[in-house]
Structures are given as C-alpha cells and as structure tokens.
Amino acid sequence: QVQLVESGGGSVQPGGSLRLSCAASGRAFSSYAMGWFRQAPGKEREFVAAISWVHSTEYARSVKGRFTISRDNVKKTVYLQMDSLKPEDTAVYYCAARLLGLITTPAYDYWGQGTQVTVSS
C-alpha cells in the first residue's frame, strides 16, 4: 500500500514557475514508477510526465521542454518542476504510483488527492 500527498500548487502568472512535490509513504517506493497527470474542468485526465525506478522519463508533447520530473528515493518524493507556465496548464495535478513500470495512460495503482495549479494574469 502506498499513500501519496501532493503539495506545491498555487496561482502563478503566465511565464512563471512552480514546483510540485509528491511525498509517498509505504514500502518499496524506489520500485515504483511515478507519474503526474492533470485534469482541467470539463476535460479528461491527461498524462503529463512519468519517471521509472531507473530514472528514465517520458513527457507529454505539450509540456516537453518546459516541465521536468525527478525523484529522490531516499526522501520518497517525486517532483515536477514546471517552467514557462501557460494558461492552458491550469488544472488539478495528480501524482500516481505504479509497481509494474512506467506507462503514459492512467492505469496506475495509487493516486494522490491532487493539487490545484492556476496560471492566469
């Protein structure tokens, strides 16, 4: 069992930056692939970024070059550094964990409660 708690969301102007954190509790965090997804009002949840247990990464085309995912297995935390933010990045951002490897669909085993990110002038 893994519990995930996101933090770091907030409001920022276009072009600004935020860093989201996802703290995990439970055993074997280093064995899990970790992902970030987001969901805007009236839209389906979409993939943002993911990192495997060996630190390989995948990004959605819409965020590649602007967002960076990383993990610290000692702290049991995964991060999402978001730069050059745009209004279309506004959404609730969710952290997720999956034991059987990195994927870009929402078929993850565990989910956090989400954190709101609002990009507006």
Secondary structure as the mmCIF struct_conf table of DSSP 4:
data_model
#
loop_
_struct_conf.conf_type_id
_struct_conf.id
_struct_conf.beg_label_comp_id
_struct_conf.beg_label_asym_id
_struct_conf.beg_label_seq_id
_struct_conf.end_label_comp_id
_struct_conf.end_label_asym_id
_struct_conf.end_label_seq_id
STRN STRN1 GLN A 3 SER A 7
STRN STRN2 GLY A 10 VAL A 12
TURN_TY1_P TURN_TY1_P1 PRO A 14 GLY A 15
STRN STRN3 LEU A 18 SER A 25
BEND BEND1 GLY A 26 ARG A 27
HELX_RH_3T_P HELX_RH_3T_P1 PHE A 29 SER A 31
BEND BEND2 TYR A 32 TYR A 32
STRN STRN4 ALA A 33 GLN A 39
TURN_TY1_P TURN_TY1_P2 PRO A 41 GLY A 42
BEND BEND3 LYS A 43 LYS A 43
STRN STRN5 GLU A 46 ILE A 51
TURN_TY1_P TURN_TY1_P3 TRP A 53 VAL A 54
STRN STRN6 THR A 57 TYR A 59
TURN_TY1_P TURN_TY1_P4 ARG A 61 VAL A 63
STRN STRN7 LYS A 64 LYS A 64
TURN_TY1_P TURN_TY1_P5 GLY A 65 ARG A 66
STRN STRN8 PHE A 67 ASP A 72
TURN_TY1_P TURN_TY1_P6 ASN A 73 LYS A 76
STRN STRN9 THR A 77 MET A 82
BEND BEND4 SER A 84 SER A 84
HELX_RH_3T_P HELX_RH_3T_P2 PRO A 87 ASP A 89
STRN STRN10 ALA A 91 ARG A 98
TURN_TY1_P TURN_TY1_P7 LEU A 99 LEU A 100
BEND BEND5 THR A 104 PRO A 106
BEND BEND6 ASP A 109 ASP A 109
STRN STRN11 TYR A 110 TRP A 111
STRN STRN12 THR A 115 VAL A 119
#
